[in-house]
């Protein structure tokens, strides 16, 4: 996986940089690593609306809405499955008086 170990966790890691703002990184995993990653991702999605994806160096926390967009594309040589999680907006409290 190019030196970065990627996993999903709900524990707050120590000594890692929290990623805020835009972030992009491509990972290559073998079938076993990808299967484990997707199982953990599915477990975290079922638990609630908050993910933490982490490597040895960084943590990427994200709160997401209930509906997740899944896009599937296939051409002659490639199958692409993309999941898009939209950020959960904090709704302010409404009060009168």
C-alpha positions as CSV (number, residue, x, y, z in Angstrom):
1,X,0.0,0.0,0.0
2,X,2.8,2.4,-0.7
3,X,3.9,2.6,2.9
4,X,0.7,4.2,4.2
5,X,-1.5,1.9,6.2
6,X,-5.1,2.9,5.9
7,X,-7.8,1.9,8.4
8,X,-11.1,3.1,9.9
9,X,-11.3,3.7,13.6
10,X,-13.5,5.5,16.2
11,X,-10.6,5.9,18.6
12,X,-8.8,9.3,18.6
13,X,-5.2,8.5,17.6
14,X,-2.3,10.3,19.3
15,X,0.7,11.8,17.5
16,X,-1.0,12.0,14.1
17,X,-1.8,15.1,12.1
18,X,-5.6,15.7,11.7
19,X,-6.4,16.5,8.1
20,X,-8.7,19.5,7.6
21,X,-9.8,21.0,4.3
22,X,-9.1,19.3,0.9
23,X,-7.2,16.0,0.7
24,X,-6.4,13.6,-2.1
25,X,-4.3,10.5,-2.0
26,X,-4.4,7.3,-4.1
27,X,-3.8,3.9,-2.5
28,X,-3.1,0.5,-4.1
29,X,-4.1,-2.5,-2.0
30,X,-4.1,-6.2,-2.7
31,X,-7.5,-8.1,-2.5
32,X,-7.0,-9.1,1.1
33,X,-6.2,-5.5,2.3
34,X,-9.1,-4.1,0.3
35,X,-11.6,-6.6,1.6
36,X,-10.6,-5.8,5.2
37,X,-10.7,-2.1,4.6
38,X,-14.2,-2.4,3.0
39,X,-15.5,-4.6,5.9
40,X,-14.3,-2.0,8.4
41,X,-15.8,0.8,6.4
42,X,-19.2,-1.0,6.2
43,X,-19.1,-1.6,10.0
44,X,-18.4,2.1,10.7
45,X,-21.2,3.3,8.2
46,X,-23.7,1.0,10.0
47,X,-22.7,2.4,13.5
48,X,-23.4,6.1,12.7
49,X,-22.5,9.1,10.6
50,X,-18.9,9.6,11.5
51,X,-15.7,8.1,10.0
52,X,-12.0,8.4,10.8
53,X,-9.7,7.2,8.1
54,X,-6.1,7.1,9.2
55,X,-2.6,6.3,8.2
56,X,0.6,6.1,10.3
57,X,1.0,9.9,9.8
58,X,-2.5,11.4,9.6
59,X,-6.2,11.2,10.6
60,X,-9.1,12.2,8.3
61,X,-12.3,12.7,10.4
62,X,-15.6,13.1,8.5
63,X,-19.2,13.4,9.6
64,X,-21.5,12.5,6.7
65,X,-25.2,12.5,5.8
66,X,-27.4,9.4,5.8
67,X,-27.6,9.1,2.0
68,X,-24.4,8.1,0.2
69,X,-24.1,8.4,-3.6
70,X,-22.6,5.3,-5.3
71,X,-21.5,5.6,-8.9
72,X,-20.5,2.5,-11.0
73,X,-18.7,2.9,-14.3
74,X,-17.4,0.2,-16.6
75,X,-15.6,0.4,-19.9
76,X,-13.8,-2.3,-21.8
77,X,-10.8,-2.6,-19.5
78,X,-11.9,-1.1,-16.1
79,X,-14.6,-1.2,-13.5
80,X,-14.8,1.9,-11.2
81,X,-16.9,2.0,-8.0
82,X,-17.1,5.4,-6.4
83,X,-18.8,6.4,-3.1
84,X,-19.5,10.0,-2.3
85,X,-20.2,11.0,1.3
86,X,-21.7,14.5,1.7
87,X,-20.7,16.4,4.8
88,X,-23.2,16.6,7.6
89,X,-24.0,20.2,8.3
90,X,-24.4,21.3,11.9
91,X,-27.9,22.6,12.2
92,X,-28.0,25.5,14.6
93,X,-30.6,25.5,17.4
94,X,-33.7,27.6,16.7
95,X,-35.3,29.5,19.5
96,X,-37.7,32.4,20.1
97,X,-37.3,35.1,22.7
